[in-house]
């Protein structure tokens, strides 16, 4: 079983994760980076990224796996674009977070 890695701040209003949320996030971590998977690279270890809507996290069940390069490396090169801080370019190249979440759901359904 892989450890679930999350990055970001701990907010005071966060509650403990439910069993279903823990199970989902574990599955996302075991799937790996959804961008790399879609590009044909297979499993690449990832951080669990919470999808934002209007600047707020949608919750633990709305997460996707992103490798460090695609998550928060700050890169914006021909080879890779990081979600943080390059959201527009990231979504132009790889799809919106919602689209990547749907791909994650499809991949986990098998």
WOZI-V407549 format. One record per pair of residues at least 6 apart in sequence whose ideal C-beta (glycine too) atoms are under 6 Angstrom apart, sorted by sequence separation. I is the first residue (numbers start at 1). GAP is how many residues later the second one is. If there is no record, write none. Layout:
i-><I | I>
gap-><GAP | GAP>
This chain:
i-><50 | 51 | 75 | 83 | 36 | 74 | 81 | 73 | 81 | 76 | 32 | 33 | 51 | 69 | 32 | 71 | 72 | 81 | 33 | 50 | 76 | 32 | 48 | 49 | 49 | 29 | 46 | 47 | 28 | 46 | 4 | 46 | 4 | 49 | 25 | 44 | 47 | 4 | 2 | 2 | 34 | 34 | 36 | 33 | 32 | 33 | 31 | 33 | 25 | 28 | 35 | 64 | 24 | 28 | 33 | 64 | 21 | 7 | 21 | 64 | 5 | 6 | 17 | 4 | 51 | 51 | 35 | 34 | 34 | 34 | 31 | 27>
gap-><7 | 7 | 7 | 7 | 8 | 8 | 8 | 9 | 9 | 10 | 11 | 11 | 11 | 11 | 12 | 12 | 12 | 12 | 13 | 13 | 13 | 14 | 15 | 15 | 17 | 19 | 19 | 19 | 20 | 20 | 21 | 21 | 22 | 22 | 23 | 23 | 24 | 25 | 27 | 28 | 30 | 31 | 31 | 32 | 33 | 33 | 34 | 34 | 35 | 35 | 35 | 36 | 37 | 37 | 37 | 37 | 39 | 40 | 40 | 40 | 42 | 42 | 43 | 44 | 46 | 50 | 59 | 66 | 69 | 70 | 76 | 81>
